[in-house]
Amino acid sequence: MIETLPMSPGVAAEWLPLWKAAGFFFATFILEDAAAIGAGLLLAAGQISWPAAFTACFLGIWLGDVGLYALARFAGREWFERSSFRKHSAKVVRSEKWFTERGALILIFSRFVPGARLPTYLAAGFLRVPLPRFLSITGVAAFVWTFIILLLAQAFGAPVAKLLSHYKSGGLILLGAGIILLAMFQLARRAFTNVDSRKFSARIGRWQHWEFWPMWLFYPPVAIYYLWLAIKYRGVMLPTAANPGIFSGGVVGESKMETLHDLMQTSSEFTAEAELIIGSTPDERLISLREICARRNIVRPFILKPDLGQRGAGIKLIREESQALAYLQQTSAALMVQRFAEGPHEAGIFYYRFPGEPSGHIFAITEKIFPVVTGDGKSTVSELIWRDPRARFMADKYLQRLGARQNEILSAGETLKLVVAGNHAQGCIFRDGVRLNAPALEKCIDNISKKVGGFFIGRYDIRFASEDDLRAGKNFQIIELNGAAAEATNIYDARNSLWSAYCTLFRQWDLVFAIGAENRRRGFAPMKISDGWRAWRNYSALAATYPAAD
């Protein structure tokens, strides 16, 4: 059975600390020190716990610092390079070198000097201080500053709040208002580029539908809850122990091919055949691709995708060999070829099983719908997309993918699929697929999962032809198995409320941490933070070379 999350007064009371923490988190974006002082006062009154208060304030303050950096690095630097001030580029380059040599001490100093943070963090972004350095320095400084403010506010209460408010409150209000106005100006400027009312309307519409919110806006409550679980279970990297048989538990940097290889060995009838391409040059890899396709009888169209990938990045449906060669020439990342599972339907099945339990459970099912536009014999594909009530929100993504085809005029009744990858970030439509669940399907998925050594929680992405066959647990093809960092993507059903989405994600991470804790008790050590950081940096560098997904 797919799990439900009934609410009760007891549950609501249980979530109250989280709401308090979330309130302080968002308050730091306006008055960071005032928010920390308020949290300290609640600490003194016993109305909030230290972990909740510290986590919320620290994250809010740190992300606020990063926001200033990003604003200057991207919006500010972009404006400079397009303005008449670009004639001073040589001076900016010299300033970059100077800041690189002295920036660490300046960043630390500015955190503890009132009024110094805004210009310093904006300067750091504008002068392109390396992001890892900025994150590490400001993270440590914000950690210490938050601890000091909370400790003083808790210990001395109202007198400290009054003392700090004398020199900070007015300036912070002006600072917050200035940042908001500047951000609004940048949004308006971008929206009105080329005076395109369709783009402006679509961008406004995205903000009205939470499923299209950017990650930085949607995920802070999840991040706060993650840190709360890390404190509760005593391990920030505990999710990496949730699946001992997968590198990092499937959090970052895991090989898709290794997991598929296990599935091909144990459940070949349910797995779309795949193999890793070898070779060090594009020509050598093209030869390898041809050999694999001939040996495995994989015909076009087939799928090329990165061995290390997230959120559908880099997935391409190859119809001509020239497309494959272009892909191989664009990136040196490890790639795999996979037989194209026709479907035409696709679903994501999130599964979990506690170590030692005889059987597992389906936590959620996502039904994936591939959007299409239908021609009228007069309008271009681009015009059809902009007129579609939902596709217009993802128009930039679709049009980038379509390239020259966006100017094509479809004949009346002719349809064009806008996305091949079953991923929400690529423009696929997600619906809660609870109606697809059945005992036979759950038993089949459980049997497949128990054959994959060291796998306990994650999401299968599968393609199938018939809903009845899927419910019966037959005639489907697994195209990917994602580990502990996978989402129960049914949350992105537009019919869901934001609250229900968070409840599902919180419950999912509860399971990940609980399973990780049980595996740790059984002797499986979580990954070190430093190793996880290196894996993330390696993936990020590779992902930058991937082509736009189909």
C-alpha positions as CSV (number, residue, x, y, z in Angstrom):
1,M,0.0,0.0,0.0
2,I,1.1,3.6,-0.7
3,E,1.6,5.3,2.6
4,T,-0.7,8.2,3.6
5,L,0.0,10.9,6.1
6,P,-3.0,11.6,8.3
7,M,-2.8,14.8,10.4
8,S,-4.0,15.1,13.9
9,P,-3.7,17.8,16.7
10,G,-0.8,15.7,18.1
11,V,1.0,15.7,14.8
12,A,0.4,19.4,14.4
13,A,1.9,20.0,17.8
14,E,4.9,17.8,16.8
15,W,5.5,20.0,13.8
16,L,5.3,23.3,15.7
17,P,9.1,23.5,16.4
18,L,9.7,23.1,12.7
19,W,7.4,26.0,11.9
20,K,9.1,28.2,14.5
21,A,12.5,27.3,12.9
22,A,11.2,28.0,9.4
23,G,10.0,31.4,10.6
24,F,13.4,32.3,12.0
25,F,15.0,31.0,8.8
26,F,13.0,33.3,6.6
27,A,13.3,36.2,9.0
28,T,17.1,36.2,8.7
29,F,16.7,37.3,5.1
30,I,15.3,40.6,6.3
31,L,16.9,41.2,9.8
32,E,19.4,38.5,10.4
33,D,20.8,39.6,13.8
34,A,17.3,40.5,15.0
35,A,16.1,37.0,14.0
36,A,19.0,35.4,15.9
37,I,18.2,37.5,18.9
38,G,14.6,36.5,18.8
39,A,15.6,32.9,18.6
40,G,17.8,33.4,21.6
41,L,15.0,34.9,23.6
42,L,12.8,31.9,22.8
43,L,15.7,29.7,23.9
44,A,15.8,31.6,27.2
45,A,12.1,31.1,27.6
46,G,12.3,27.4,26.7
47,Q,10.1,27.8,23.7
48,I,12.5,26.4,21.1
49,S,15.4,23.9,21.2
50,W,19.1,24.8,20.5
51,P,19.4,22.6,17.5
52,A,16.2,24.1,15.8
53,A,17.2,27.7,16.6
54,F,20.8,27.3,15.6
55,T,20.1,25.4,12.4
56,A,17.4,27.8,11.2
57,C,19.4,31.0,12.0
58,F,22.8,29.7,10.7
59,L,21.3,28.4,7.4
60,G,19.3,31.6,6.9
61,I,22.3,33.9,7.6
62,W,24.7,31.8,5.4
63,L,22.3,31.6,2.5
64,G,21.7,35.3,2.8
65,D,25.4,35.8,2.4
66,V,25.4,33.6,-0.6
67,G,22.5,35.5,-2.0
68,L,24.5,38.8,-1.9
69,Y,27.4,37.1,-3.5
70,A,25.3,35.6,-6.3
71,L,23.5,38.9,-6.9
72,A,26.8,40.7,-7.5
73,R,28.5,37.9,-9.4
74,F,25.7,37.3,-11.9
75,A,23.4,40.3,-12.1
76,G,26.0,43.0,-11.1
77,R,28.8,41.6,-13.2
78,E,26.6,41.1,-16.2
79,W,25.4,44.7,-16.0
80,F,29.0,46.0,-15.7
81,E,30.1,44.1,-18.8
82,R,27.3,45.4,-20.9
83,S,27.6,49.0,-19.6
84,S,29.9,51.9,-20.5
85,F,31.9,51.1,-17.3
86,R,33.4,48.0,-19.0
87,K,36.2,50.3,-20.2
88,H,37.6,49.9,-16.6
89,S,37.9,46.2,-17.0
90,A,41.6,46.3,-16.4
91,K,41.1,47.9,-13.0
92,V,38.6,45.2,-12.2
93,V,41.1,42.5,-13.1
94,R,43.7,44.1,-10.8
95,S,41.1,44.3,-8.0
96,E,40.3,40.6,-8.5
97,K,43.9,39.7,-8.0
98,W,44.1,42.0,-4.9
99,F,41.0,40.5,-3.4
100,T,42.2,36.9,-4.1
101,E,45.3,37.6,-2.0
102,R,43.5,39.3,0.9
103,G,39.9,38.2,0.6
104,A,39.9,35.5,3.3
105,L,40.8,38.0,6.2
106,I,38.4,40.6,4.7
107,L,35.5,38.2,4.6
108,I,36.1,37.0,8.2
109,F,36.6,40.6,9.4
110,S,33.4,41.8,7.7
111,R,31.2,39.2,9.5
112,F,31.9,40.8,12.9
113,V,31.9,44.4,11.9
114,P,28.4,46.0,11.6
115,G,27.8,47.5,8.2
116,A,30.7,45.8,6.5
117,R,29.0,42.7,5.3
118,L,26.9,44.2,2.4
119,P,29.8,45.9,0.5
120,T,32.2,43.0,1.2
121,Y,30.0,40.2,0.1
122,L,28.8,42.2,-3.0
123,A,32.5,42.9,-3.8
124,A,33.4,39.2,-3.4
125,G,30.7,38.3,-5.9
126,F,31.6,41.0,-8.3
127,L,35.3,40.2,-8.2
128,R,34.5,36.5,-8.7
129,V,36.0,35.1,-5.5
130,P,35.9,31.3,-6.1
131,L,32.6,30.0,-4.8
132,P,34.0,27.1,-2.7
133,R,36.3,29.6,-0.9
134,F,33.5,32.0,-0.3
135,L,31.2,29.2,1.0
136,S,33.8,27.8,3.4
137,I,34.9,31.2,4.9
138,T,31.4,32.7,5.3
139,G,30.1,29.3,6.5
140,V,32.6,29.2,9.4
141,A,32.1,32.9,10.2
142,A,28.3,32.6,10.1
143,F,28.6,29.5,12.3
144,V,30.6,31.3,15.0
145,W,28.5,34.5,14.7
146,T,25.2,32.6,15.1
147,F,26.5,30.7,18.1
148,I,27.7,33.9,19.8
149,I,24.4,35.8,19.2
150,L,22.2,33.0,20.3
151,L,24.4,32.4,23.4
152,L,24.4,36.1,24.4
153,A,20.7,36.5,23.7
154,Q,19.8,33.4,25.7
155,A,22.1,34.4,28.6
156,F,21.3,38.1,28.9
157,G,18.0,38.3,27.1
158,A,16.3,41.6,26.5
159,P,19.2,43.9,27.4
160,V,21.4,42.4,24.7
161,A,18.6,42.7,22.1
162,K,18.1,46.4,23.0
163,L,21.9,47.0,22.9
164,L,22.3,45.4,19.4
165,S,19.2,47.0,18.1
166,H,20.6,50.5,18.6
167,Y,23.2,50.1,15.9
168,K,21.6,47.5,13.7
169,S,17.9,47.6,13.3
170,G,17.5,50.7,11.1
171,G,20.4,49.8,8.9
172,L,19.2,46.3,8.4
173,I,15.7,47.4,7.5
174,L,17.2,49.7,4.8
175,L,19.6,47.0,3.7
176,G,16.8,44.4,3.4
177,A,14.6,46.9,1.5
178,G,17.5,47.7,-0.8
179,I,18.2,44.1,-1.6
180,I,14.5,43.4,-2.3
181,L,14.2,46.4,-4.6
182,L,17.4,45.5,-6.4
183,A,16.2,41.9,-6.9
184,M,12.8,43.1,-8.1
185,F,14.6,45.5,-10.5
186,Q,16.7,42.6,-11.9
187,L,13.6,40.4,-12.3
188,A,11.7,43.1,-14.0
189,R,14.6,44.0,-16.3
190,R,15.0,40.3,-17.4
191,A,11.2,39.9,-17.8
192,F,10.9,42.9,-20.1
193,T,14.0,42.0,-22.2
194,N,12.8,42.4,-25.9
195,V,9.5,43.6,-24.4
196,D,8.1,40.1,-24.8
197,S,4.8,40.0,-22.9
198,R,4.6,36.2,-23.2
199,K,7.8,35.7,-21.4
200,F,6.9,38.1,-18.7
201,S,3.5,36.4,-18.2
202,A,5.1,33.0,-18.1
203,R,7.7,34.1,-15.5
204,I,5.1,35.5,-13.3
205,G,3.0,32.4,-13.7
206,R,5.9,30.2,-12.6
207,W,6.0,31.9,-9.2
208,Q,2.3,31.3,-8.8
209,H,2.8,27.5,-9.2
210,W,5.1,26.1,-6.5
211,E,6.0,23.0,-8.7
212,F,8.1,25.4,-10.8
213,W,9.8,27.2,-8.0
214,P,13.6,27.3,-8.2
215,M,15.5,24.9,-5.9
216,W,16.8,27.8,-3.7
217,L,13.2,28.7,-2.8
218,F,11.6,25.3,-2.5
219,Y,14.2,23.3,-0.6
220,P,15.2,25.4,2.5
221,P,12.5,23.7,4.7
222,V,13.7,20.4,3.5
223,A,17.3,21.4,4.3
224,I,16.3,22.5,7.8
225,Y,14.5,19.2,8.3
226,Y,17.5,17.3,6.9
227,L,19.8,19.0,9.5
228,W,17.3,18.2,12.2
229,L,17.4,14.5,11.3
230,A,21.2,14.7,11.1
231,I,21.2,15.9,14.7
232,K,18.6,13.3,15.8
233,Y,20.4,10.4,14.2
234,R,23.9,11.8,14.9
235,G,25.2,11.8,11.3
236,V,25.1,14.4,8.6
237,M,26.2,11.8,6.0
238,L,24.1,9.0,7.3
239,P,22.0,8.8,4.1
240,T,25.1,7.5,2.4
241,A,24.8,4.3,4.5
242,A,21.2,3.8,3.4
243,N,22.2,1.6,0.4
244,P,25.6,0.0,1.2
245,G,25.7,-1.7,-2.2
246,I,25.6,1.7,-4.0
247,F,28.4,4.2,-4.0
248,S,27.5,7.0,-1.5
249,G,24.2,5.2,-1.0
250,G,23.0,6.9,-4.2
251,V,23.4,10.4,-2.8
252,V,26.0,11.7,-5.3
253,G,28.5,10.3,-7.8
254,E,27.0,6.8,-8.1
255,S,27.4,4.9,-11.3
256,K,24.1,4.3,-13.1
257,M,25.8,1.5,-15.1
258,E,26.9,-0.4,-12.0
259,T,23.4,-0.5,-10.6
260,L,21.9,-1.4,-14.0
261,H,24.5,-4.2,-14.3
262,D,23.2,-5.7,-11.1
263,L,19.7,-5.5,-12.4
264,M,20.6,-7.0,-15.7
265,Q,22.3,-9.9,-13.9
266,T,19.4,-10.6,-11.5
267,S,16.3,-9.4,-13.3
268,S,17.2,-9.2,-17.0
269,E,13.5,-9.6,-18.1
270,F,12.6,-6.3,-16.3
271,T,15.7,-4.3,-17.2
272,A,16.4,-2.2,-20.4
273,E,19.8,-3.5,-21.6
274,A,22.7,-1.0,-21.3
275,E,26.5,-1.0,-21.5
276,L,29.3,1.5,-20.8
277,I,31.1,3.0,-23.8
278,I,34.9,2.7,-23.7
279,G,37.7,4.6,-25.4
280,S,39.6,7.8,-24.7
281,T,38.8,9.7,-27.9
282,P,35.5,10.4,-29.7
283,D,36.5,8.1,-32.6
284,E,37.5,5.3,-30.2
285,R,34.2,5.7,-28.3
286,L,32.2,5.7,-31.6
287,I,33.8,2.4,-32.5
288,S,32.9,1.1,-29.1
289,L,29.3,2.3,-29.5
290,R,29.0,0.6,-32.9
291,E,30.4,-2.7,-31.4
292,I,28.0,-2.7,-28.5
293,C,25.0,-2.0,-30.6
294,A,26.0,-4.8,-33.1
295,R,26.7,-7.3,-30.3
296,R,23.6,-6.6,-28.3
297,N,21.4,-5.9,-31.3
298,I,20.6,-2.4,-30.2
299,V,19.0,-0.5,-33.0
300,R,18.3,3.2,-33.5
301,P,16.7,5.0,-31.8
302,F,18.6,4.3,-28.6
303,I,19.5,6.3,-25.5
304,L,22.9,7.9,-24.8
305,K,23.3,9.2,-21.2
306,P,26.0,10.0,-18.7
307,D,27.0,7.3,-16.2
308,L,26.9,10.0,-13.6
309,G,23.7,12.0,-13.9
310,Q,20.9,13.7,-11.9
311,R,17.6,15.2,-12.8
312,G,17.6,13.9,-16.4
313,A,20.7,15.8,-17.3
314,G,22.3,14.8,-20.6
315,I,19.8,12.1,-21.7
316,K,19.6,12.0,-25.5
317,L,17.5,9.9,-27.9
318,I,19.8,9.1,-30.8
319,R,18.2,8.7,-34.2
320,E,21.2,9.2,-36.4
321,E,24.9,8.3,-35.9
322,S,25.8,12.0,-36.4
323,Q,23.9,12.8,-33.2
324,A,25.9,10.2,-31.3
325,L,29.2,11.6,-32.7
326,A,28.3,15.1,-31.7
327,Y,27.5,13.9,-28.2
328,L,30.8,12.0,-27.9
329,Q,32.7,15.1,-29.1
330,Q,31.0,17.4,-26.6
331,T,31.9,15.6,-23.4
332,S,34.7,13.3,-22.2
333,A,32.4,12.1,-19.4
334,A,31.7,8.3,-19.1
335,L,28.6,7.5,-21.2
336,M,26.4,4.5,-21.6
337,V,24.2,3.3,-24.4
338,Q,20.8,1.8,-23.5
339,R,18.2,0.1,-25.5
340,F,15.2,2.5,-26.0
341,A,12.2,1.2,-24.0
342,E,9.3,2.1,-26.2
343,G,6.8,2.3,-23.4
344,P,5.0,4.6,-24.3
345,H,4.2,5.1,-20.6
346,E,6.6,5.8,-17.8
347,A,6.4,5.8,-14.0
348,G,8.6,6.3,-11.0
349,I,8.2,3.8,-8.2
350,F,9.7,4.8,-4.8
351,Y,10.5,1.7,-2.7
352,Y,11.9,1.0,0.7
353,R,12.7,-1.9,3.0
354,F,14.3,-1.8,6.4
355,P,17.3,-4.1,6.9
356,G,16.2,-7.4,8.4
357,E,12.6,-7.1,7.2
358,P,11.3,-9.9,5.1
359,S,9.6,-7.6,2.6
360,G,9.6,-4.0,1.5
361,H,6.9,-1.5,0.5
362,I,6.0,1.0,-2.3
363,F,6.1,4.4,-0.7
364,A,4.8,6.3,-3.8
365,I,4.2,6.1,-7.5
366,T,4.6,8.9,-10.0
367,E,2.8,8.8,-13.3
368,K,4.8,10.6,-15.9
369,I,3.0,12.4,-18.8
370,F,5.0,13.5,-21.8
371,P,3.6,16.8,-23.0
372,V,2.8,17.4,-26.7
373,V,1.6,20.2,-28.8
374,T,-0.9,19.7,-31.7
375,G,-0.5,21.6,-34.9
376,D,-3.2,23.7,-36.6
377,G,-1.5,24.1,-39.9
378,K,-0.8,27.8,-39.3
379,S,1.1,28.3,-36.1
380,T,4.8,27.5,-35.5
381,V,5.8,25.1,-32.8
382,S,7.1,28.1,-30.7
383,E,3.7,29.8,-31.0
384,L,1.9,26.6,-30.0
385,I,4.1,26.2,-26.9
386,W,3.6,29.8,-25.8
387,R,-0.2,29.4,-26.1
388,D,-0.3,26.2,-24.1
389,P,-1.5,26.9,-20.5
390,R,1.2,24.8,-19.0
391,A,4.0,24.4,-21.6
392,R,4.5,28.1,-21.6
393,F,6.0,27.8,-18.1
394,M,8.7,25.6,-19.5
395,A,9.0,27.3,-22.8
396,D,12.7,28.2,-22.5
397,K,13.6,24.6,-21.8
398,Y,11.4,23.2,-24.7
399,L,12.6,25.8,-27.2
400,Q,16.3,25.2,-26.4
401,R,15.8,21.5,-26.9
402,L,13.9,21.9,-30.2
403,G,16.4,24.2,-31.8
404,A,15.4,25.0,-35.4
405,R,12.2,22.9,-35.1
406,Q,10.6,25.7,-33.0
407,N,10.0,27.6,-36.3
408,E,8.3,24.5,-37.9
409,I,4.6,24.7,-38.8
410,L,2.8,21.4,-37.9
411,S,0.0,20.3,-40.1
412,A,-3.5,20.2,-38.6
413,G,-3.7,17.4,-36.0
414,E,0.0,16.6,-36.1
415,T,1.5,16.2,-32.7
416,L,5.0,16.8,-31.4
417,K,6.4,15.4,-28.1
418,L,8.2,18.2,-26.2
419,V,10.3,16.0,-24.0
420,V,11.7,12.4,-24.0
421,A,13.3,12.2,-20.6
422,G,10.8,11.5,-17.9
423,N,12.1,14.2,-15.6
424,H,10.2,17.1,-14.1
425,A,13.2,19.4,-14.5
426,Q,13.2,18.7,-18.2
427,G,9.5,19.5,-18.6
428,C,7.8,16.2,-18.0
429,I,4.4,16.4,-16.2
430,F,4.1,14.4,-13.0
431,R,1.0,13.0,-11.5
432,D,0.4,11.0,-8.3
433,G,0.1,7.5,-9.6
434,V,-1.5,5.8,-6.5
435,R,-4.1,4.3,-8.9
436,L,-1.4,2.2,-10.5
437,N,-0.5,0.4,-7.3
438,A,-1.5,-3.2,-6.7
439,P,-0.3,-6.1,-4.5
440,A,1.2,-7.9,-7.5
441,L,3.2,-4.9,-8.5
442,E,4.5,-4.3,-4.9
443,K,5.5,-8.0,-4.7
444,C,7.3,-7.9,-8.0
445,I,9.2,-4.7,-7.1
446,D,10.1,-6.2,-3.7
447,N,11.5,-9.4,-5.3
448,I,13.6,-7.4,-7.8
449,S,14.9,-5.1,-5.0
450,K,16.0,-8.0,-2.7
451,K,18.1,-9.4,-5.5
452,V,20.2,-6.1,-5.7
453,G,22.8,-6.4,-3.0
454,G,22.8,-3.6,-0.4
455,F,19.8,-1.8,-1.8
456,F,17.1,-0.7,0.6
457,I,15.6,2.6,-0.5
458,G,15.3,4.5,-3.8
459,R,13.2,5.1,-6.9
460,Y,12.8,2.9,-10.0
461,D,12.1,4.7,-13.3
462,I,10.3,2.2,-15.5
463,R,8.6,2.2,-18.9
464,F,5.5,0.1,-19.7
465,A,2.9,-0.4,-22.4
466,S,-0.2,-1.3,-20.4
467,E,-1.5,-0.1,-17.0
468,D,-3.0,-3.5,-16.4
469,D,0.3,-5.2,-17.1
470,L,2.0,-2.9,-14.7
471,R,-0.5,-3.6,-11.9
472,A,0.1,-7.3,-12.5
473,G,3.8,-6.8,-12.2
474,K,4.8,-7.8,-15.7
475,N,5.9,-6.5,-19.1
476,F,7.8,-3.4,-17.9
477,Q,11.4,-2.2,-18.3
478,I,13.5,-0.6,-15.6
479,I,15.6,2.2,-17.2
480,E,17.2,3.6,-14.0
481,L,17.4,2.9,-10.3
482,N,18.2,5.9,-8.2
483,G,19.3,5.7,-4.6
484,A,18.9,7.6,-1.3
485,A,18.8,11.1,-2.9
486,A,16.0,10.2,-5.2
487,E,12.7,11.9,-4.6
488,A,9.2,10.6,-4.3
489,T,8.4,12.7,-7.4
490,N,4.6,12.4,-7.0
491,I,4.9,15.5,-4.9
492,Y,5.1,17.6,-8.1
493,D,1.5,16.8,-9.0
494,A,0.0,20.2,-9.5
495,R,-3.1,19.1,-7.6
496,N,-1.0,18.7,-4.4
497,S,-0.6,21.4,-1.9
498,L,2.8,22.7,-0.9
499,W,2.2,21.4,2.6
500,S,1.4,17.8,1.4
501,A,4.6,17.9,-0.7
502,Y,6.7,18.8,2.3
503,C,5.0,16.2,4.4
504,T,5.9,13.5,1.8
505,L,9.5,14.7,1.5
506,F,9.9,14.8,5.3
507,R,8.6,11.3,5.7
508,Q,10.9,10.1,2.9
509,W,14.0,11.6,4.6
510,D,12.8,10.1,7.9
511,L,13.0,6.7,6.1
512,V,16.4,7.4,4.6
513,F,17.9,8.4,7.9
514,A,16.3,5.5,9.8
515,I,17.5,2.9,7.3
516,G,21.0,4.5,7.3
517,A,21.1,4.4,11.1
518,E,20.1,0.7,11.0
519,N,22.8,-0.1,8.5
520,R,25.4,1.9,10.5
521,R,24.4,-0.3,13.5
522,R,25.1,-3.3,11.3
523,G,28.6,-2.1,10.6
524,F,28.3,0.0,7.4
525,A,30.1,3.3,7.8
526,P,28.7,6.5,6.2
527,M,30.8,8.4,3.7
528,K,33.0,11.1,5.0
529,I,32.0,14.7,4.3
530,S,35.2,15.4,2.5
531,D,34.6,12.4,0.2
532,G,31.1,13.5,-0.5
533,W,32.3,17.0,-1.3
534,R,34.8,15.7,-3.8
535,A,32.2,13.5,-5.4
536,W,29.8,16.4,-5.8
537,R,32.5,18.6,-7.3
538,N,33.5,15.9,-9.7
539,Y,29.8,15.5,-10.8
540,S,29.3,19.3,-11.1
541,A,32.3,19.6,-13.4
542,L,31.1,16.8,-15.6
543,A,27.5,18.0,-15.7
544,A,28.7,21.3,-17.1
545,T,29.8,19.5,-20.3
546,Y,26.5,17.6,-20.8
547,P,24.3,18.6,-23.8
548,A,20.7,19.7,-23.3
549,A,18.5,16.7,-22.6
550,D,15.8,15.5,-24.9
